[in-house]
Amino acid sequence: MKSKIHPKWFTDAKVTCACGAQFTTGSTMPTIGVEVCSNCHPLYTGQQKFLDTAGRVDKFNQRVAQAQVKQAEAKARKDKKAADETIAASA
């Protein structure tokens, strides 16, 4: 095997969850931050938990509203161009 191509291995890497739980594991990073762990994951706890769903829904609704505005602008441009062409064709 080639030397000096493998990353450094930390046998006591600290993993910290957003819920406050901490445990150690082996990793190429000395510290790891996670949002969900086995102490707070719904599959293991049996409790349903919503993670920032309202923020995601709001972002989606904003994108839909922006898309509708752009579609309306494009339709207005298309209608104006068609009207200009009919005026030019009749003159």
Buried (B, 14 or more C-beta within 10 A) or exposed (E): EEEEEEEEEBEEBBBBBEEEEEEEEEBEEEEBEEEBBEEBBEEEEEEEEEEEEEEEEEEEEEEEEEEEEEEEEEEEEEEEEEEEEEEEEEE
